[in-house]
């Protein structure tokens, strides 16, 4: 396989891994190993949360460079594992261009959870967290409804909001408002547990863990960027909840 195609496939795999939740050091290592396995004399990979840049040198000294811009993330450990297994297979058996292309396409178009499954999963997670933090049956029942509604609202608001921070602000405002109103009308006793349980759906836990891992591994720039992003998202979550309570009068009671 020509190194130009190898580089393109390696970048596709690296992009898929980064979007699915991999750390930048793992992405860089994967792309480097693939390129070297197919005969590249040298491979230099630089990755941050929003970009991947790779330059390789072939046996004749020709330099090939490609850049990938990452604009969105969707944590999917199943796809991450599949991309990882494909990279190992490529390094070991050196499959041809047609096979690699088919495998990458198969992973990208693999089974995706249906919208209803996402709604039910969110509802179940929100309820579990609400009960874990001390909520009762009434709080758990309300959390089911709000958790499912968060996923539905997120799907449509994401098309209208300019970035994830604004989206998180609006979703947390919605969660806090509904939770407070449920207590205001006597349906539940403690709206705080409901807010916490549903906010857990929006907390950027994977991004923050990856940030710490990146910094421990020496990728300070990527780690700092991820930490800043996670902190900003958390601030907007808190601000949305606070503004909802201020607007409805819950803060002053």
C-alpha positions in Angstrom: 0.0 0.0 0.0 1.3 3.5 -0.8 2.3 5.6 2.1 -0.1 8.3 1.1 -3.0 6.0 1.6 -1.5 4.6 4.8 -1.3 8.1 6.2 -4.9 8.8 5.3 -6.1 5.6 6.9 -4.0 6.1 10.0 -5.4 9.6 10.4 -9.0 8.3 10.0 -8.3 5.8 12.8 -6.7 8.4 15.0 -9.6 10.8 14.4 -12.1 8.1 15.3 -10.2 7.2 18.5 -10.0 10.8 19.6 -13.7 11.5 19.0 -14.6 8.2 20.8 -12.7 9.2 24.0 -9.0 8.2 23.6 -6.2 10.3 25.1 -3.9 12.2 22.7 -0.9 10.1 23.6 -2.7 7.0 22.6 -3.8 8.6 19.3 -0.3 9.7 18.5 1.2 6.3 19.3 -1.4 4.5 17.2 -0.8 6.7 14.1 3.0 6.4 14.5 3.0 2.6 14.8 0.7 2.2 11.7 2.9 4.5 9.5 6.2 2.8 10.6 4.7 -0.7 10.1 4.0 0.1 6.4 7.5 1.4 5.7 7.7 5.0 6.8 11.2 6.0 7.7 10.0 8.5 10.3 6.6 9.7 11.7 6.0 12.8 13.7 2.5 13.1 15.2 1.1 16.1 17.1 -2.4 15.9 18.6 -4.5 18.2 20.8 -8.2 18.0 21.6 -9.2 19.7 18.4 -6.5 18.8 15.8 -4.2 16.1 14.6 -1.1 16.8 12.5 1.1 14.1 11.1 4.2 14.2 8.9 5.9 11.1 7.6 9.1 10.5 5.6 9.4 7.7 3.2 12.5 5.7 2.2 13.3 8.3 -0.6 13.1 11.2 1.8 9.8 12.6 0.5 7.7 14.3 3.2 3.9 13.7 3.5 1.8 15.8 5.8 -1.9 15.6 6.7 -4.1 17.5 9.2 -7.4 16.6 10.8 -9.7 19.1 12.5 -11.8 17.7 15.3 -15.0 19.6 15.8 -17.1 17.3 17.9 -16.8 14.4 20.4 -19.1 11.5 21.2 -17.7 9.1 23.8 -18.1 5.5 22.5 -15.8 2.9 24.0 -17.1 0.2 21.7 -15.9 2.1 18.6 -12.7 3.1 20.5 -11.9 -0.6 21.0 -12.7 -1.5 17.4 -10.4 1.2 16.1 -7.7 0.0 18.5 -8.1 -3.6 17.4 -7.9 -2.5 13.7 -4.7 -0.6 14.3 -3.1 -3.6 16.0 -4.3 -5.8 13.1 -2.8 -3.4 10.5 0.6 -3.3 12.3 0.7 -7.1 12.6 -0.7 -8.3 9.2 -0.4 -5.3 6.9 -3.7 -5.7 5.1 -4.3 -4.2 1.7 -6.0 -0.9 1.0 -9.4 -2.4 0.1 -9.6 -4.3 3.3 -8.6 -1.5 5.5 -11.1 0.9 3.8 -13.9 -1.6 4.3 -13.0 -2.1 8.0 -12.9 1.6 8.8 -16.2 2.2 7.0 -17.8 -0.7 8.9 -16.7 0.7 12.2 -17.9 4.2 11.4 -21.3 3.0 10.2 -21.6 0.3 12.9 -24.7 0.0 15.1 -25.6 3.1 16.8 -27.9 3.2 19.8 -31.4 4.3 18.8 -32.8 7.6 20.1 -35.3 5.8 22.3 -32.5 3.7 23.8 -30.6 6.9 24.6 -33.7 8.5 26.2 -34.3 5.4 28.4 -30.7 5.1 29.4 -30.5 8.8 30.4 -33.7 8.4 32.4 -32.3 5.3 34.2 -29.0 7.0 35.0 -30.6 10.1 36.3 -32.9 8.1 38.5 -30.0 6.0 39.9 -28.0 9.1 40.8 -31.0 10.8 42.4 -31.6 7.8 44.6 -27.9 7.4 45.3 -27.8 10.9 46.7 -30.7 10.3 49.0 -33.8 10.9 46.9 -37.0 9.0 47.6 -39.5 7.3 45.3 -41.1 10.6 44.3 -37.8 12.2 43.5 -36.8 9.1 41.5 -40.0 9.2 39.5 -39.5 12.9 38.6 -35.9 12.2 37.7 -37.0 9.6 35.2 -39.1 12.2 33.3 -36.5 14.9 33.5 -33.6 12.6 32.5 -35.5 11.5 29.4 -36.5 15.0 28.6 -32.8 16.2 28.8 -31.8 13.8 26.0 -34.7 14.9 23.9 -34.0 18.5 24.4 -30.3 18.1 23.9 -30.9 16.6 20.5 -32.8 19.6 19.2 -31.0 22.4 21.1 -27.6 21.2 19.8 -28.6 22.3 16.3 -29.4 25.8 17.5 -26.7 26.6 20.1 -23.3 27.9 19.0 -21.3 25.6 21.3 -21.5 23.0 24.0 -21.2 25.5 26.9 -24.4 27.3 25.9 -26.1 24.0 25.4 -25.0 22.9 28.9 -26.3 26.2 30.4 -29.7 25.7 28.8 -30.0 22.1 29.8 -29.0 22.7 33.4 -31.5 25.6 33.5 -34.2 23.3 32.3 -33.3 20.6 34.8 -33.2 23.0 37.8 -36.5 24.7 36.7 -38.4 21.4 36.4 -37.0 20.0 39.6 -37.8 23.2 41.6 -41.3 23.3 40.1 -42.0 19.7 41.1 -41.2 20.6 44.7 -43.1 23.9 44.5 -46.3 22.1 43.6 -45.8 19.4 46.2 -44.9 16.5 44.0 -41.5 16.1 45.7 -39.8 17.2 48.9 -36.2 17.7 47.9 -35.6 19.2 44.4 -31.8 19.4 45.1 -31.4 15.6 44.8 -33.2 15.7 41.4 -31.0 18.5 40.2 -27.8 16.6 41.2 -29.0 13.3 39.7 -29.8 14.9 36.3 -26.7 17.2 36.2 -24.6 14.0 36.4 -25.7 13.3 32.9 -24.0 16.5 31.7 -20.8 16.5 33.8 -17.7 16.1 31.5 -16.2 13.2 33.4 -14.4 11.5 30.6 -12.8 14.7 29.3 -11.5 15.6 32.8 -10.0 12.1 33.4 -8.4 12.2 30.0 -7.0 15.7 30.8 -5.3 14.4 34.0 -4.0 11.4 32.1 -2.6 13.6 29.4 -0.8 15.8 31.9 0.6 12.8 33.8 1.8 11.4 30.5 3.6 14.7 29.6 1.2 16.1 27.1 0.7 19.3 29.1 -0.8 21.4 26.3 -3.5 18.9 25.6 -4.1 18.3 29.3 -4.5 22.0 30.1 -6.9 22.5 27.1 -9.0 19.6 28.3 -9.0 20.8 31.9 -10.0 24.3 30.8 -12.8 22.9 28.7 -14.1 20.7 31.5 -14.0 23.5 34.1 -15.8 25.9 31.7 -18.5 23.3 31.1 -18.9 22.7 34.8 -19.2 26.5 35.4 -21.9 26.8 32.8 -23.7 23.8 34.3 -23.7 25.5 37.8 -24.6 28.9 36.3 -27.6 27.4 34.5 -29.0 25.7 37.6 -28.4 28.9 39.7 -30.1 31.1 37.2 -33.1 28.9 37.1 -33.4 29.0 40.9 -32.9 32.7 40.9 -35.6 33.2 38.3 -38.1 31.0 40.1 -37.3 32.3 43.5 -35.8 29.1 44.9 -32.5 30.7 46.0 -34.2 33.1 48.4 -36.3 30.6 50.3 
